[in-house]
């Protein structure tokens, strides 16, 4: 089973997790870590290490969903991902959004964390769209 950490600047990770719980209920495989001005980089590093320790038991891998590439959450997560002594293996992706968070359930059973990362990116890519006027009236009825 793959476990997940959402790691972001500011309260975005907590907000995404709270919104995900509103839709799906409890999300026991997902943890959030937020970089705050008060805690700074070292505080974030400490919180991330604690979240990774909580996410690791029983996991085949931990997939970290960051808000952006090259920021502090990404850099700290990559330190774990590229450390050969970290177990279980860690993979890192950037661009976390609400559809990505919800689709973690679809990749949680992947046996390999890097395969899970690739699958999650493939599932999320089609959710990035631009609104265009509809050719006919649409309703909210399904």
Buried (B, 14 or more C-beta within 10 A) or exposed (E): EBBBBBBBBEEBBBBBBEEBEEEEEEBEBBBBBBBEEEEEEEBBBBBBBEBBEEBBEEBBBBBBBBBEEEBBBBBBBBBBBEEEEBEBBBBBBBBBBBEBBBBBBEBBEBEBBBBBBBBBBEBBEEEEEEEEEEEEEEEEEE
